[in-house]
Structures are given as C-alpha cells and as structure tokens.
C-alpha cells in the first residue's frame, strides 16, 4: 500500500525585485519530482543546503502548495491550498517535527497545552488529558512535564515535547525536517532511537529530511538524494555504501561518523 505519492512536483519562488521596474528572478526549489513512499517505509531525504529537500518535505506534508504537480496520501489528493476543514483528514493522518526545538514551542504555554494543540485543532474525541499524558510517557518525559514550561527543559527534552505533540493524535505518517540538527551528538543518538521505537510501536511511515548521512543510515530503510531540486539517486539506504551518483558520493565522503 502507498502512504504518499508525488507526481510531477514543482515549486518555484519569485525572488525580490532587482529594481523598481524589474521583477525578481524565479528560483526553482523542486523541479519535477515523482516519488512514491510505501506504507511503513522510513524514507530519508538528503542533499546539500539549497538542494530542495526541506521544500520537498513541506510539499509532501501539505504545508506548502506546489506550483505544479500533485501530492496524494492513500490515493486521496492533498490540497494544501484548501481550507483547514478540508485538510483536516490529512492533518489527522500526519505529524511534523521541525528543526529547532527552541522556536517550535510557545514559551508562554505549559507543555500539556502545547501537546494538546493537535487534539483541539483536529477535534479529537475522548480525554485529552489522558492522551497528552500517554504521549509524554511515550517519549520518556517526567510525570510532571505537562505542568511545566518549555524553558525548564533541555534541548533534547524540548525535541521530545515536539515529538509528543506530533504523535499525540495517532498519525500514520511522521515528517521530520532536520529534527536532530540542533542537538548535540549524544542527544541526537537518543532522539534517533526514540524515532525508531515510535515507528515500531505505532507502525509509522517516516519521511525525514537530514543533511546528516549518519542519521539516515541509522534510522531509515530507503533514501532519496537531492541536488538542484531533483532526486538524483533513490533506493535502499544501503546505496550509501556504494553510491552511483557523484553527488551522493560527495555527501558520503563529507559525512562525519556518528558514534
């Protein structure tokens, strides 16, 4: 079964004007991508900065609308430009973890309210308090975490709060946009293991953007390598051991070893 499918996906941006009468140039971030993600797969998207990988995951997650092409989930079209009500079915199917655990959490809200946000927005029935507590326990946070504020936690714990928020409503697909890059090496390894255990426990499909080859090798079973808005190599993660593309080879050669 297919969890996600992209067909002919393009995304362009108009850059700032060069002069008062001259329109800004157009930048192509994603250039004609076709991609299928199987149900239960763990896909890593890698590439140099500016290769288009974060834009691709935002398109797949329905956070941006493509300039051209389509995204579908389970055969159903994902229309990022549709109303919040029309997109609610897809939001229930997905969760997103962003790069920076410091800026992705509202410092004025207690952790329990932060994790509860998707339950309120998606109108999930049942006891929200019990669902929040279960999500916090699932990511190994202290029992009193719900009543505390984000600034009381370390960077790794804040990312665990963000992960709890992303899975509290029981999604099938979890997107991560560089979710380990702001963490130190030891904490990064622990968060990778948390992603692995959650994927196993909840049966998640994972789509993960990372510039770190070691993270993808540890967590993912398939990999897509991007350059200049296109996928230049795609297959099992073992291809990183013997890459065919010079782009992939350069990424592998430049990668530090993850302990």
N, C-alpha and C positions, 0 to 999 in steps of 0.2 A: 504494500500500500504506500502511496505517495503522501508525505506530510506537506511538502511545499514544492511548487513548480514555478519557475520564471521562464518566460518566453520573450525573446527579442527585447530585453530590458535595456532601456537607455535613460540616462539622466544628465541633462545639461544645465548649466548655470550661466546667467548673464553677469559678468564681472563689472565693477564700477566704470563709469564713463571716463574716457581719456580726455575729453574736452567738453565744453558746453553744448556743442552741436554734433558730437560724435558718440554713437552708442558704444558701450563697453564690449569687449570681445566675449565670445561664448566659450566656456570651458566644458569639455565633456568629461564627466566623472565616471560614468558607467556606459560602456559602448557595446550594445548588442549582446547581452549575456543570456544564454539559455542554461538553465540549471535545474536539476531535479534532486530533491532531498527525500530519501526514503524514510518511512515511519520508523522511529527508533534509532536513526543514524546520529552520529556525532561528527558534524562537519566543522573543520577548521578552515577559515579563510585567512590567508597570509599574503603579504606583499609589502613592498617598501612604503614609506609615508607618501601619500598622494596617489597611491595606485588605485584607489576607488573602493577599497574593502569596507570602510565604515559606511560609505554611501550605499553600497550593495546591501549591507545588513539592515540599514534603515528602510530601504525599499521592501525587502523581504518581510520586515516586521510591521509594515504598514504605517510607518512613522513619516514617510515622505511618499508623494505620488510620483511615478515615473513620467518622464517626458514622452516616452513611447514604450510599448510592450505591456505585458501583463504579469501579475502575480496571482497564484491561486493556492488555496490550502484545502486539502482533501477534495479537490475538484471544484471548489467554490471560489469565485473571484474575490480577491481582496481589493477593495476600492478605498484607498487612503484618503481620497478627497470626499468621501461620503460623510454623512452626519455621524455623530457619536452613537446615536441609536442604531444606525445601520451597520456600524462597525463593532457593535457590542459582542456579537457572536465570535468574532476573531479575537477580540481582546480577552475573552474568556478562555480561548484556546492557547494564548501566548503569555509569556512573561519576558521582561527585558531587564538586564543588569548592565548598568553603564560603567564607564571607566573610573570616574572619580568618586569614591565613597564619601568624600567631604562635601562636594557640591550637590550630590544627588539626593541628600536627605535634608529636609527642612529643619533647621536648628531650633525653631520655635515650637515644634511638635514633639510630644513624647513618642517613644519608639512604638508603643502599642497602636497609637493613632496612625503613625506612618505605615505600619504593616497592614493596618485595616483598610487603607485607602482603596485598594482594588476591590475589596468586598463591598464597600459602599458604592463605588462608581459603577460596578457591574451588577449591583442589586442581587448579590448572592444571598440566598435564604439561610436560616439557621443562626446558631450562636456565633457571632463574630468574635467574641472574647475567647471562646474555646478554640476557634480556628487560628486566631493570632497566636495563642499560647502554644498550640501544636507546631506552628511554623517556626516559632523561636526555638523550641526544643529541638526541632529537626536540624537546625543549623548550629546547635550546641552553644546557645547563648544562655546566660544565667536566668534563673527563675524570675528575678525581679526586673528583667530588662524592659518589660513593657511600660513600667512606670518611670523610666529614666529618659534622659535627653541624649541625642547623638554625641554631643561633645564629651560625654562621660565615658566614651568607648574609644579603643584604639582603632587605627585604620583598618586592620583586618577584621575586627568586630563590626565596624560600620559596614564593611562589604558583606558580612554575614546578614546584617539587618536588611540590606538591599536585596540579597538573595531571598530572604524570608518573604519580603514584600512581593517578589517576583513569582513565588510558588504558592503563596497562601491560598489562592483561589483554585488551585488544582489544574494548571495548564498542561497541555500536551507538548508544547514547543517552548524551549527556553533559548532566548537570544542573549548573547554577551558581546558587548562592544568594548574590547580591551579591558575586561573586568579585573585582570590581575596586574596591569601595568603600573598602577600607582602603589603597589605593595612591595615590601622587601622580599628577598628571595625565600626566606624561611616561611613567612606568612603566605607567600604565593603558592608554595608547595602544598600547604594545608588547605587553601581555598580550592586548588585543583582537585584534591582528594574529596572535598565536600561536593564539588560538581559531579564527580564520578559516582559518589554514593547516592546523591539525589537522582541522578539519571537511572541508576539501577533500581532504586526503591520506587520511584514514581513512573518509570517507563518513559522518560522524557526523550524527545528529539532535541538535540543541541545544535545550534548554529553559533559558532564562536569566531569572532574576529580577534586576531592577535598578530603582533609583529614578532612575537617570540616563538621560534620554531620548537623549542623545548616544551612549552606549554601545550602546543598542538600535538606533539608526539606523545605526551603523557596522557592527554585527555581524549583525543579524537580518533576515530577509525577511518575517516576519509578527509581529504584535504583538497582545497582549490587554491591555486596560486594565481595572484592577480598582478598585472602590470599595465599601466596606461588605460585603465578602465575595462580591461578584458581578462578573461581567465585563460592563462597560457598553459596550465597543466592541472589536471584533475584526476583523482583516483584514490586508491587506498593510501593510508598515511605512510605505508612502507615505501612509497615512491620517493620520500625524502631521503631514504638511504642510498638511492641511486637515481637522482633526478635526470630527466631527459632535457629539460629546458635550461638554458644558461641563466635565466632569471632565478629559477629555483636553486640552481647550483650556487649562485652568488649568495642567496639568502642562507642556505645551509652552511656555507663556508664562513659566513659572518656571525653565525649564531653562537652565543656563549653556552657552556654546558650547564644544564640545570641539575643541581645536586639532588 
